[in-house]
Amino acid sequence: MSKRTPATSAMDKAKKPFELLEYQYDPNAASIGLHAAQSMGLPPSQVFKTLMVTAGDEAMIAVVPSDHELNLKALAHATDKKSVQMMAVHDAERLSGYKVGGISPLGQKKRLRTTFDQSALLLPFIVVNGGQRGLQIKAAPLDLIEATGAIVASIATK
């Protein structure tokens, strides 16, 4: 597995420290984020999943803990949109340049508006996808937020 991806390059370019973690990706896992957390021995609340959404004609990224769901209404409110919906897999892969299971909020083909759930700020570190199935980036939440140009809002629900 290559450890150089557009996501790792984005962290390097932003001059943010990070650590790479690997796990055995299982395409049949019921929840990729929960499987990743369990495989790496981390709490699911620290392993964040990257979700691609659309609001009208705008593509956006939402980053939430793997043991939570994205609250679409809360994201719409946080981004001043009328409504938000999950993006189709084909569109998410095409726009991000990554395969589902490897979509990172970092290093996408085009920088998209990104929102992290506010729970990230309560943690010493979080883990996000590193741009490849089975590769994760561990970093301080503020470093990831700055590297992606994200906003922070309460967008996750149990």
MIDOSE-1310 file (N, C-alpha, C; in nm, 2 decimals, decimal comma, always signed):
residues 158
mskr	+0,09/-0,12/+0,00/+0,00/+0,00/+0,00/+0,09/+0,12/+0,00; +0,06/+0,21/-0,09/+0,14/+0,34/-0,10/+0,09/+0,43/+0,02; +0,19/+0,49/+0,08/+0,16/+0,58/+0,19/+0,16/+0,72/+0,14; +0,17/+0,75/+0,02/+0,17/+0,88/-0,04/+0,04/+0,90/-0,12
tpat	-0,05/+0,98/-0,07/-0,17/+1,00/-0,14/-0,20/+1,15/-0,15; -0,29/+1,20/-0,22/-0,32/+1,34/-0,22/-0,36/+1,39/-0,08; -0,42/+1,31/+0,00/-0,45/+1,35/+0,14/-0,32/+1,37/+0,22; -0,23/+1,28/+0,21/-0,10/+1,30/+0,29/-0,03/+1,42/+0,23
samd	-0,03/+1,44/+0,10/+0,03/+1,55/+0,04/-0,03/+1,68/+0,09; -0,16/+1,68/+0,11/-0,23/+1,80/+0,16/-0,19/+1,84/+0,30; -0,17/+1,74/+0,38/-0,12/+1,76/+0,52/+0,02/+1,81/+0,52; +0,11/+1,76/+0,43/+0,24/+1,80/+0,42/+0,25/+1,95/+0,37
kakk	+0,17/+1,98/+0,27/+0,16/+2,11/+0,21/+0,11/+2,22/+0,32; +0,02/+2,17/+0,40/-0,03/+2,26/+0,51/+0,06/+2,27/+0,63; +0,17/+2,19/+0,62/+0,27/+2,19/+0,73/+0,21/+2,15/+0,86; +0,12/+2,05/+0,86/+0,06/+2,00/+0,98/+0,11/+1,86/+1,01
pfel	+0,15/+1,83/+1,14/+0,20/+1,70/+1,18/+0,08/+1,60/+1,17; +0,12/+1,48/+1,13/+0,02/+1,37/+1,13/+0,09/+1,24/+1,14; +0,02/+1,13/+1,17/+0,07/+1,00/+1,18/-0,02/+0,91/+1,09; +0,04/+0,82/+1,02/-0,04/+0,72/+0,94/-0,07/+0,60/+1,02
leyq	-0,19/+0,55/+1,01/-0,24/+0,43/+1,07/-0,29/+0,34/+0,95; -0,27/+0,21/+0,97/-0,32/+0,12/+0,87/-0,41/+0,01/+0,93; -0,50/-0,04/+0,86/-0,59/-0,15/+0,90/-0,63/-0,23/+0,78; -0,67/-0,35/+0,80/-0,72/-0,44/+0,69/-0,86/-0,40/+0,65
ydpn	-0,87/-0,33/+0,54/-1,00/-0,29/+0,49/-1,09/-0,41/+0,45; -1,21/-0,40/+0,50/-1,31/-0,51/+0,46/-1,43/-0,44/+0,39; -1,44/-0,47/+0,26/-1,54/-0,41/+0,18/-1,68/-0,46/+0,22; -1,69/-0,57/+0,29/-1,82/-0,62/+0,33/-1,86/-0,58/+0,47
aasi	-1,78/-0,50/+0,54/-1,82/-0,45/+0,67/-1,95/-0,37/+0,67; -2,03/-0,39/+0,77/-2,16/-0,32/+0,77/-2,13/-0,17/+0,78; -2,03/-0,13/+0,86/-1,99/+0,01/+0,87/-1,84/+0,02/+0,86; -1,79/+0,08/+0,75/-1,65/+0,09/+0,73/-1,58/+0,17/+0,84
glha	-1,64/+0,28/+0,89/-1,59/+0,35/+1,00/-1,58/+0,28/+1,13; -1,68/+0,20/+1,17/-1,68/+0,12/+1,29/-1,58/+0,01/+1,28; -1,57/-0,05/+1,16/-1,47/-0,16/+1,13/-1,33/-0,10/+1,15; -1,31/+0,01/+1,09/-1,17/+0,08/+1,10/-1,14/+0,10/+1,24
aqsm	-1,23/+0,16/+1,32/-1,20/+0,19/+1,46/-1,17/+0,06/+1,54; -1,25/-0,04/+1,52/-1,23/-0,17/+1,59/-1,09/-0,23/+1,55; -1,06/-0,23/+1,42/-0,94/-0,28/+1,37/-0,82/-0,21/+1,42; -0,83/-0,08/+1,44/-0,71/-0,01/+1,50/-0,71/+0,01/+1,65
glpp	-0,82/-0,05/+1,71/-0,82/-0,04/+1,86/-0,85/+0,09/+1,91; -0,93/+0,17/+1,84/-0,96/+0,31/+1,88/-1,11/+0,32/+1,91; -1,14/+0,42/+1,99/-1,29/+0,44/+2,01/-1,35/+0,50/+1,89; -1,47/+0,45/+1,85/-1,54/+0,49/+1,73/-1,56/+0,65/+1,73
sqvf	-1,57/+0,71/+1,84/-1,59/+0,85/+1,85/-1,47/+0,93/+1,81; -1,35/+0,86/+1,79/-1,23/+0,93/+1,75/-1,20/+0,90/+1,60; -1,27/+0,81/+1,54/-1,24/+0,77/+1,40/-1,36/+0,84/+1,32; -1,33/+0,94/+1,24/-1,43/+1,01/+1,18/-1,45/+0,97/+1,03
ktlm	-1,57/+0,96/+0,99/-1,60/+0,93/+0,85/-1,63/+1,05/+0,77; -1,59/+1,04/+0,64/-1,60/+1,15/+0,54/-1,72/+1,12/+0,46; -1,82/+1,21/+0,46/-1,95/+1,19/+0,38/-1,96/+1,30/+0,28; -1,99/+1,26/+0,16/-2,01/+1,36/+0,05/-2,16/+1,38/+0,04
vtag	-2,20/+1,51/+0,03/-2,34/+1,55/+0,02/-2,35/+1,66/-0,09; -2,48/+1,68/-0,12/-2,51/+1,79/-0,22/-2,62/+1,88/-0,16; -2,60/+2,01/-0,18/-2,70/+2,11/-0,14/-2,73/+2,19/-0,27; -2,84/+2,16/-0,33/-2,87/+2,23/-0,46/-2,76/+2,18/-0,56
deam	-2,69/+2,27/-0,62/-2,58/+2,24/-0,71/-2,44/+2,24/-0,65; -2,43/+2,25/-0,52/-2,31/+2,25/-0,45/-2,27/+2,12/-0,38; -2,16/+2,07/-0,41/-2,11/+1,95/-0,34/-2,03/+1,99/-0,22; -2,05/+1,92/-0,11/-1,99/+1,95/+0,02/-1,94/+1,82/+0,09
iavv	-1,86/+1,84/+0,19/-1,81/+1,73/+0,27/-1,85/+1,75/+0,42; -1,90/+1,64/+0,48/-1,93/+1,64/+0,62/-1,84/+1,53/+0,68; -1,78/+1,57/+0,80/-1,69/+1,48/+0,87/-1,75/+1,46/+1,01; -1,79/+1,33/+1,04/-1,86/+1,30/+1,17/-1,80/+1,17/+1,23
psdh	-1,81/+1,16/+1,36/-1,76/+1,03/+1,42/-1,83/+0,91/+1,36; -1,75/+0,80/+1,35/-1,80/+0,68/+1,29/-1,92/+0,62/+1,36; -1,94/+0,65/+1,49/-2,05/+0,59/+1,57/-2,17/+0,68/+1,57; -2,17/+0,78/+1,48/-2,28/+0,88/+1,47/-2,33/+0,88/+1,33
elnl	-2,45/+0,94/+1,31/-2,50/+0,96/+1,18/-2,50/+1,11/+1,15; -2,49/+1,15/+1,02/-2,50/+1,29/+0,98/-2,64/+1,34/+0,99; -2,66/+1,45/+1,06/-2,79/+1,52/+1,07/-2,80/+1,61/+0,95; -2,87/+1,58/+0,85/-2,87/+1,66/+0,73/-2,93/+1,79/+0,75
kala	-3,04/+1,80/+0,84/-3,10/+1,93/+0,86/-3,00/+2,02/+0,94; -2,92/+1,97/+1,03/-2,82/+2,05/+1,10/-2,71/+2,10/+1,01; -2,67/+2,01/+0,91/-2,57/+2,05/+0,82/-2,63/+2,16/+0,72; -2,75/+2,15/+0,68/-2,81/+2,25/+0,60/-2,82/+2,38/+0,67
hatd	-2,86/+2,38/+0,80/-2,86/+2,50/+0,88/-2,72/+2,56/+0,90; -2,62/+2,48/+0,92/-2,48/+2,53/+0,95/-2,42/+2,59/+0,82; -2,47/+2,55/+0,70/-2,41/+2,60/+0,58/-2,51/+2,69/+0,50; -2,62/+2,73/+0,57/-2,71/+2,82/+0,51/-2,77/+2,77/+0,38
kksv	-2,81/+2,64/+0,38/-2,87/+2,58/+0,27/-3,01/+2,54/+0,30; -3,10/+2,53/+0,20/-3,23/+2,49/+0,22/-3,24/+2,34/+0,26; -3,17/+2,26/+0,19/-3,17/+2,12/+0,22/-3,04/+2,06/+0,17; -3,00/+1,94/+0,23/-2,88/+1,87/+0,20/-2,92/+1,72/+0,18
qmma	-2,86/+1,66/+0,09/-2,88/+1,51/+0,07/-2,75/+1,44/+0,05; -2,75/+1,31/+0,08/-2,63/+1,23/+0,05/-2,61/+1,22/-0,10; -2,48/+1,22/-0,13/-2,44/+1,22/-0,27/-2,44/+1,07/-0,32; -2,47/+1,05/-0,44/-2,46/+0,91/-0,50/-2,31/+0,87/-0,50
vhda	-2,29/+0,74/-0,48/-2,15/+0,68/-0,48/-2,07/+0,72/-0,60; -2,13/+0,71/-0,72/-2,06/+0,74/-0,84/-2,01/+0,88/-0,84; -2,10/+0,98/-0,80/-2,07/+1,12/-0,80/-1,96/+1,15/-0,69; -1,97/+1,08/-0,58/-1,87/+1,10/-0,47/-1,73/+1,06/-0,52
erls	-1,73/+0,95/-0,58/-1,60/+0,90/-0,63/-1,54/+0,99/-0,74; -1,63/+1,03/-0,83/-1,59/+1,12/-0,94/-1,54/+1,25/-0,89; -1,61/+1,32/-0,80/-1,58/+1,45/-0,75/-1,46/+1,45/-0,66; -1,44/+1,34/-0,58/-1,34/+1,34/-0,48/-1,21/+1,29/-0,54
gykv	-1,21/+1,20/-0,63/-1,09/+1,14/-0,69/-1,05/+1,02/-0,60; -1,14/+0,98/-0,51/-1,11/+0,86/-0,42/-1,22/+0,76/-0,44; -1,20/+0,64/-0,40/-1,30/+0,53/-0,40/-1,37/+0,53/-0,27; -1,50/+0,50/-0,26/-1,57/+0,49/-0,14/-1,50/+0,39/-0,05
ggis	-1,49/+0,42/+0,08/-1,41/+0,35/+0,17/-1,27/+0,41/+0,18; -1,23/+0,50/+0,09/-1,10/+0,57/+0,10/-1,12/+0,72/+0,08; -1,24/+0,77/+0,09/-1,26/+0,91/+0,07/-1,21/+0,99/+0,19; -1,12/+1,08/+0,16/-1,07/+1,17/+0,26/-1,12/+1,31/+0,25
plgq	-1,13/+1,38/+0,36/-1,17/+1,53/+0,35/-1,05/+1,61/+0,29; -0,93/+1,55/+0,28/-0,81/+1,62/+0,24/-0,77/+1,58/+0,10; -0,72/+1,67/+0,02/-0,66/+1,64/-0,11/-0,76/+1,59/-0,21; -0,88/+1,64/-0,21/-0,98/+1,61/-0,31/-0,94/+1,68/-0,44
kkrl	-1,00/+1,63/-0,55/-0,97/+1,70/-0,68/-1,00/+1,85/-0,68; -1,10/+1,88/-0,61/-1,14/+2,03/-0,60/-1,17/+2,05/-0,45; -1,12/+2,16/-0,40/-1,15/+2,19/-0,26/-1,30/+2,22/-0,24; -1,37/+2,14/-0,16/-1,51/+2,16/-0,14/-1,53/+2,21/+0,01
rttf	-1,64/+2,28/+0,02/-1,68/+2,33/+0,15/-1,69/+2,21/+0,25; -1,62/+2,22/+0,36/-1,62/+2,11/+0,45/-1,66/+2,15/+0,59; -1,74/+2,06/+0,66/-1,79/+2,09/+0,79/-1,75/+1,97/+0,88; -1,68/+1,99/+0,99/-1,65/+1,89/+1,09/-1,75/+1,90/+1,20
dqsa	-1,79/+1,78/+1,26/-1,87/+1,79/+1,38/-1,79/+1,84/+1,49; -1,86/+1,92/+1,57/-1,80/+1,99/+1,68/-1,74/+1,90/+1,79; -1,78/+1,78/+1,79/-1,72/+1,68/+1,89/-1,57/+1,66/+1,87; -1,53/+1,69/+1,75/-1,38/+1,67/+1,72/-1,30/+1,76/+1,81
lllp	-1,35/+1,88/+1,84/-1,27/+1,97/+1,92/-1,25/+1,93/+2,07; -1,33/+1,83/+2,11/-1,32/+1,78/+2,25/-1,21/+1,67/+2,26; -1,15/+1,63/+2,15/-1,06/+1,52/+2,15/-0,91/+1,56/+2,13; -0,81/+1,49/+2,18/-0,67/+1,53/+2,16/-0,63/+1,50/+2,02
fivv	-0,69/+1,40/+1,96/-0,66/+1,36/+1,82/-0,79/+1,29/+1,76; -0,80/+1,30/+1,63/-0,90/+1,23/+1,56/-0,83/+1,16/+1,44; -0,90/+1,06/+1,38/-0,85/+0,99/+1,27/-0,95/+1,01/+1,15; -0,90/+1,04/+1,03/-0,98/+1,05/+0,91/-0,91/+0,97/+0,80
nggq	-0,99/+0,94/+0,70/-0,93/+0,86/+0,59/-0,81/+0,93/+0,53; -0,72/+0,84/+0,49/-0,59/+0,90/+0,43/-0,59/+0,89/+0,28; -0,71/+0,87/+0,22/-0,72/+0,87/+0,08/-0,70/+0,74/+0,01; -0,70/+0,63/+0,09/-0,69/+0,50/+0,04/-0,75/+0,40/+0,14
rglq	-0,82/+0,30/+0,08/-0,88/+0,20/+0,17/-0,78/+0,14/+0,26; -0,80/+0,15/+0,39/-0,71/+0,09/+0,49/-0,60/+0,18/+0,54; -0,60/+0,31/+0,49/-0,50/+0,40/+0,53/-0,57/+0,52/+0,60; -0,53/+0,55/+0,72/-0,59/+0,66/+0,80/-0,49/+0,76/+0,84
ikaa	-0,53/+0,88/+0,86/-0,45/+0,99/+0,91/-0,49/+1,03/+1,05; -0,40/+1,02/+1,14/-0,42/+1,06/+1,28/-0,36/+1,20/+1,31; -0,44/+1,29/+1,35/-0,39/+1,43/+1,37/-0,47/+1,51/+1,47; -0,42/+1,62/+1,51/-0,50/+1,71/+1,60/-0,62/+1,76/+1,53
pldl	-0,73/+1,77/+1,59/-0,85/+1,82/+1,52/-0,83/+1,95/+1,45; -0,77/+2,05/+1,53/-0,75/+2,18/+1,47/-0,66/+2,18/+1,35; -0,56/+2,09/+1,35/-0,48/+2,08/+1,23/-0,55/+2,03/+1,11; -0,64/+1,93/+1,13/-0,72/+1,88/+1,02/-0,82/+1,99/+0,97
ieat	-0,88/+2,06/+1,06/-0,98/+2,16/+1,03/-0,91/+2,27/+0,95; -0,79/+2,31/+0,99/-0,72/+2,42/+0,92/-0,67/+2,37/+0,78; -0,63/+2,24/+0,77/-0,58/+2,19/+0,65/-0,69/+2,18/+0,54; -0,81/+2,16/+0,59/-0,93/+2,14/+0,50/-1,00/+2,28/+0,48
gaiv	-0,97/+2,38/+0,56/-1,04/+2,50/+0,55/-1,19/+2,49/+0,60; -1,21/+2,39/+0,69/-1,34/+2,36/+0,73/-1,40/+2,45/+0,84; -1,53/+2,45/+0,85/-1,60/+2,51/+0,96/-1,64/+2,40/+1,06; -1,68/+2,43/+1,18/-1,72/+2,34/+1,28/-1,86/+2,37/+1,32
asia	-1,94/+2,26/+1,33/-2,08/+2,28/+1,37/-2,13/+2,15/+1,43; -2,24/+2,15/+1,50/-2,30/+2,03/+1,56/-2,39/+1,97/+1,44; -2,33/+1,87/+1,38/-2,39/+1,81/+1,26/-2,41/+1,66/+1,27; -2,38/+1,60/+1,39/-2,39/+1,46/+1,41/-2,50/+1,42/+1,51
tk	-2,56/+1,31/+1,49/-2,66/+1,26/+1,58/-2,64/+1,11/+1,61; -2,67/+1,06/+1,72/-2,65/+0,92/+1,75/-2,75/+0,83/+1,67
